[in-house]
Amino acid sequence: MIFISLGRFRKKPTSEMINQATKMLDDMRNNGIQLLGFYWTLGRYDTVLIFNAPSEKDAMKIAIDAAELVATETMLAFPREETTKLL
């Protein structure tokens, strides 16, 4: 399952926050989450995290773990090729 998580920093980023986020990403990888992309962005959201997780529960755990660093909005994403077959 592919998820897209949009994040807004809860406070100004610091070196300590970056280290926490790096550890969180390492923990994700160690727990079977495949990181597909991670970006800092301009505009309404500060970060975009794209990842592959086995279930919605795994995605929820990521959002809970990140809650002190960023406020997130996470969406389940479906490949275009799969969804156009439903038409």
Backbone as CSV, one residue per row, in Angstrom:
resi,resn,N_x,N_y,N_z,CA_x,CA_y,CA_z,C_x,C_y,C_z
1,MET,0.841,-1.160,0.000,0.000,0.000,0.000,0.898,1.238,0.000
2,ILE,0.589,2.160,-0.885,1.375,3.386,-0.987,0.637,4.515,-0.266
3,PHE,1.390,5.245,0.549,0.833,6.361,1.302,1.616,7.626,0.986
4,ILE,0.918,8.750,1.004,1.538,10.068,0.866,1.182,10.831,2.129
5,SER,2.203,11.279,2.836,1.994,12.007,4.075,2.524,13.429,3.919
6,LEU,1.628,14.392,4.097,1.983,15.807,4.018,2.185,16.311,5.436
7,GLY,3.274,17.041,5.668,3.580,17.475,7.024,3.825,18.963,7.140
8,ARG,3.468,19.504,8.311,3.762,20.892,8.665,4.551,20.875,9.960
9,PHE,5.711,21.544,9.960,6.526,21.602,11.168,5.730,22.202,12.320
10,ARG,5.866,21.636,13.488,5.203,22.178,14.671,5.958,23.391,15.210
11,LYS,7.258,23.447,14.920,8.077,24.599,15.300,9.232,24.691,14.310
12,LYS,10.004,25.743,14.418,11.132,25.947,13.508,12.080,24.748,13.579
13,PRO,12.472,24.191,12.422,13.370,23.024,12.419,14.719,23.358,13.054
14,THR,15.239,22.391,13.805,16.550,22.506,14.423,17.369,21.271,14.068
15,SER,18.641,21.304,14.349,19.498,20.135,14.108,18.991,18.935,14.891
16,GLU,18.518,19.171,16.106,17.987,18.083,16.925,16.759,17.450,16.266
17,MET,15.867,18.294,15.726,14.688,17.773,15.029,15.087,16.938,13.816
18,ILE,16.085,17.413,13.085,16.546,16.685,11.896,17.093,15.323,12.310
19,ASN,17.838,15.288,13.405,18.368,14.013,13.902,17.244,13.069,14.322
20,GLN,16.205,13.607,14.978,15.053,12.795,15.358,14.354,12.230,14.123
21,ALA,14.182,13.066,13.116,13.515,12.628,11.890,14.340,11.562,11.174
22,THR,15.651,11.728,11.164,16.528,10.729,10.529,16.415,9.390,11.249
23,LYS,16.392,9.422,12.584,16.228,8.189,13.350,14.878,7.549,13.051
24,MET,13.839,8.378,12.953,12.513,7.863,12.646,12.492,7.172,11.280
25,LEU,13.145,7.772,10.285,13.208,7.169,8.949,13.969,5.857,8.984
26,ASP,15.064,5.806,9.745,15.815,4.553,9.896,14.963,3.480,10.559
27,ASP,14.211,3.859,11.603,13.316,2.909,12.278,12.247,2.389,11.326
28,MET,11.719,3.279,10.483,10.721,2.861,9.495,11.298,1.772,8.596
29,ARG,12.488,2.028,8.060,13.133,1.051,7.169,13.356,-0.276,7.886
30,ASN,13.792,-0.202,9.138,14.060,-1.416,9.915,12.793,-2.193,10.238
31,ASN,11.643,-1.527,10.169,10.365,-2.186,10.448,9.593,-2.539,9.181
32,GLY,10.302,-2.601,8.055,9.682,-3.072,6.823,8.948,-2.035,6.008
33,ILE,9.095,-0.760,6.344,8.472,0.300,5.561,9.449,0.712,4.469
34,GLN,8.974,0.761,3.252,9.818,1.159,2.117,9.633,2.641,1.853
35,LEU,10.696,3.404,2.019,10.665,4.838,1.774,10.818,5.078,0.274
36,LEU,9.808,5.675,-0.346,9.833,5.931,-1.791,10.302,7.341,-2.118
37,GLY,10.119,8.272,-1.185,10.569,9.641,-1.397,10.306,10.481,-0.169
38,PHE,11.186,11.443,0.078,11.008,12.362,1.198,11.510,13.724,0.751
39,TYR,10.645,14.719,0.812,10.958,16.037,0.265,10.580,17.130,1.254
40,TRP,11.359,18.191,1.268,10.965,19.438,1.912,10.356,20.281,0.808
41,THR,9.259,20.961,1.116,8.534,21.682,0.080,8.250,23.126,0.499
42,LEU,7.917,23.928,-0.481,7.472,25.302,-0.261,5.957,25.313,-0.372
43,GLY,5.309,26.205,0.353,3.861,26.307,0.245,3.165,25.860,1.507
44,ARG,1.980,25.323,1.353,1.110,24.959,2.473,1.728,23.912,3.393
45,TYR,2.457,22.971,2.825,3.083,21.905,3.601,4.596,22.057,3.546
46,ASP,5.257,21.596,4.600,6.713,21.687,4.691,7.412,20.428,4.198
47,THR,6.737,19.279,4.320,7.346,18.014,3.911,6.344,17.138,3.180
48,VAL,6.868,16.277,2.332,6.081,15.234,1.674,6.857,13.936,1.843
49,LEU,6.207,12.942,2.429,6.801,11.627,2.619,5.958,10.628,1.838
50,ILE,6.601,9.877,0.964,5.912,8.853,0.174,6.515,7.516,0.586
51,PHE,5.653,6.600,1.023,6.166,5.321,1.517,5.204,4.185,1.212
52,ASN,5.757,2.993,1.246,5.001,1.768,1.029,4.948,1.043,2.365
53,ALA,3.741,0.753,2.841,3.553,0.067,4.120,2.569,-1.082,3.938
54,PRO,2.695,-2.109,4.761,1.798,-3.260,4.629,0.329,-2.972,4.925
55,SER,0.063,-1.977,5.793,-1.331,-1.741,6.180,-1.548,-0.302,6.639
56,GLU,-2.821,0.047,6.806,-3.181,1.350,7.333,-2.671,1.513,8.767
57,LYS,-2.646,0.418,9.515,-2.154,0.480,10.893,-0.684,0.887,10.929
58,ASP,0.104,0.378,9.978,1.515,0.763,9.910,1.654,2.244,9.579
59,ALA,0.811,2.744,8.688,0.834,4.169,8.337,0.415,5.021,9.538
60,MET,-0.567,4.560,10.295,-1.010,5.278,11.488,0.109,5.346,12.514
61,LYS,0.868,4.278,12.672,1.993,4.277,13.619,3.012,5.330,13.232
62,ILE,3.280,5.472,11.934,4.226,6.491,11.463,3.712,7.883,11.822
63,ALA,2.440,8.136,11.611,1.866,9.449,11.929,1.951,9.727,13.425
64,ILE,1.685,8.733,14.238,1.765,8.903,15.692,3.203,9.171,16.121
65,ASP,4.144,8.414,15.562,5.563,8.593,15.914,6.079,9.977,15.522
66,ALA,5.554,10.535,14.437,6.028,11.829,13.939,5.297,13.015,14.574
67,ALA,4.280,12.758,15.377,3.381,13.809,15.855,4.063,14.936,16.613
68,GLU,5.137,14.660,17.323,5.770,15.761,18.055,6.595,16.657,17.144
69,LEU,6.959,16.163,15.962,7.749,16.952,15.013,6.892,17.680,13.991
70,VAL,5.902,16.984,13.454,5.079,17.547,12.388,3.610,17.162,12.570
71,ALA,2.743,18.055,12.123,1.324,17.733,11.993,1.176,17.136,10.606
72,THR,0.551,15.976,10.507,0.495,15.282,9.222,-0.928,15.110,8.713
73,GLU,-1.003,14.971,7.411,-2.221,14.566,6.715,-1.772,13.453,5.777
74,THR,-2.271,12.254,5.996,-1.801,11.089,5.243,-2.919,10.533,4.384
75,MET,-2.561,10.212,3.149,-3.521,9.695,2.185,-3.039,8.351,1.639
76,LEU,-3.964,7.485,1.347,-3.667,6.247,0.648,-3.666,6.556,-0.842
77,ALA,-2.622,6.130,-1.537,-2.500,6.432,-2.969,-2.640,5.149,-3.790
78,PHE,-3.328,5.276,-4.914,-3.539,4.145,-5.810,-2.869,4.433,-7.145
79,PRO,-2.103,3.484,-7.675,-1.471,3.711,-8.986,-2.525,3.973,-10.063
80,ARG,-2.239,4.902,-10.935,-3.155,5.271,-12.013,-3.551,4.066,-12.851
81,GLU,-2.579,3.215,-13.136,-2.839,2.048,-13.983,-3.906,1.139,-13.379
82,GLU,-3.899,1.021,-12.057,-4.886,0.166,-11.384,-6.268,0.808,-11.356
83,THR,-6.319,2.109,-11.099,-7.623,2.756,-10.950,-8.315,2.969,-12.288
84,THR,-7.571,3.160,-13.380,-8.234,3.351,-14.671,-8.908,2.065,-15.139
85,LYS,-8.489,0.928,-14.603,-9.142,-0.339,-14.934,-10.540,-0.426,-14.341
86,LEU,-10.808,0.409,-13.342,-12.119,0.398,-12.680,-13.166,1.166,-13.473
87,LEU,-12.747,1.953,-14.450,-13.694,2.763,-15.228,-14.523,1.927,-16.169
